[in-house]
Amino acid sequence: MTKASKRLAMVQLDVFSSQPLEGNPLAVFSDGRGLSDGEMQAIAREMNLSETTFILPGDAATEPERGVRVRIFTVAEELPFAGHPTLGTAFVLRGSTGAHEVRLDLNVGQVPVWFEESPGQPVFGEMTQLDPKFGEQHDPQTVARITGLQKEDLDDSLPIQTISTGVAFTVVALRSLEIIRSLHIDQNRVNEYLEKTEGRFFYFVTRETVDPAARLHARMLFYNGEDPATGSAAGCAAAWMVAYGGANADERVLIEQGVEMKRPSRIFVRAGKMDNRVINVRVGGNAVEVMRGEVFF
């Protein structure tokens, strides 16, 4: 064996769950200074999770205001923003300090995460995402054809629309749990369609849920796999719900995701409204540490 020249400490969490081995796994490297872009991407591939983050500690005097620099990688690319990596990394940065707020300096800009503590309850974190940008509405017949669905499978009471709070998702409402559970999409065909639009990924939702307390049941299929919890897409769905009557302004509602993967995730969302504009999108949940270790190469 060759001697490793670099050793990097990491912690793995399950995000959008208070129970270990549920939610969306995230690897967080506490000090990524000195790593090249290629090395970060290779490490993310090695972790083989939906996302891996790298904290880049900076000047302690300016970090509280500017935020702690963090970069987010999937197995295939760097993202300007993603929900569960932002929330999970904020939990790591907070540690046991009891801080009420952590600010992250992401490629998309500064994202604050607030923490709530209640007696006997796990710590709850909530990020404020960028105000939503509502993009194009899509033809239901075209989306049905691209995704292998029938037009009748779509919930025609709600528009199929691309929305971004940092990453653009196209929210597609389906009629039932049965339909969303039977999704089998051709990812290459979907990607070819999305490349011609503003959206990066489809986010499939239905108002029929497993948990009666949930407002939406969601799935996000990407990179020939599935994401257990997609906080950035959930923020878009929050804005979409408030815009079209699926939730009241500033009402905190639950989105369930990852059920089909046996990685149940609980994503709490809310958004405000001002002068007929949707603003102040917030996405929150719990996180639990499940692993610590070193990567050396």
C-alpha positions, 0 to 999 in steps of 0.5 A: 500500500502506498502512503496517503498524502492527504487525510480528511475528516468527515462526518455522515448524517441522515438529514430530514429525519430524527431517526438514524438510517432514514432520511437522506445521507450526507457526507460533510468534510470539515476542512476542504481547503487545498483540495482541487475541484477535481479532488472534491468531485472524485471524493463525492463519487467515492462517497456515492451519496446524493450530495457531499459537502466541503466546508472551507473555513475562512476568517473568523472575524468575517464569517459570522456576517458573510457565512461559512464557505461551503461547496456542494457536489453530487456524484456527477457535478457541483451544485450552486445550492441543494437543500439537505446538504445545506441543512445537514452542513449547518447542523455540523457547523452548529455542533454542540454550541447551541447557536440559534443561527448558522449562515452558509456562503454557497455558490448561490449566495448566503443562506441562513439556517435557524435552529429551534429547541423544545424540551424532549424534542430533537433540534429542528433546523430551518433554512431560508431559501432564495425567493422563488422564480416562477418559470414556464408552465408545461403542456400536460400532454407533452409531459405525460408522453416524456415521462411515460404517463397517461394524461389522465394520470396528471392532476389537472387542477394544478399547473406543471411549472418550473420554479427555482429557489436556487435550483430549478425544478419542474413540479408535476402533480399526479392523481394518486399514490398508486401512480407515483409509486409506479413511476418508471421514467426514461432518464435520458428522454427526460433529460433531453426534454429538460435541457430545452426548458428552464428546469433541471429535474422533475419533482413528482408530487401527489396530494394523496399521502401515506401519513395523514399529517403530510400535505404532499407525497413526493419523489425525485428521480435523477442520475439513474437513481432516486433522491430520498429527500430533496430540500431544494425541490421542496422549497419550490413545491412550497412556493407552488403550493402557496401560489395555487392554494395548496397551502396558506401563506406562512403555514408550515406543512409536511412533505413526505419523500423517500418512502418507496426507497425505505428512507422515509424523510420528513420535510417541513416547508412554508412560504410567505406572500406579499402583494401577490408575490410568494416570498420567504421560502423556508425548508426545515427538518431534523438531522442525526449523525450516524458516522465519523471517519477519515478519507485518505488518498 
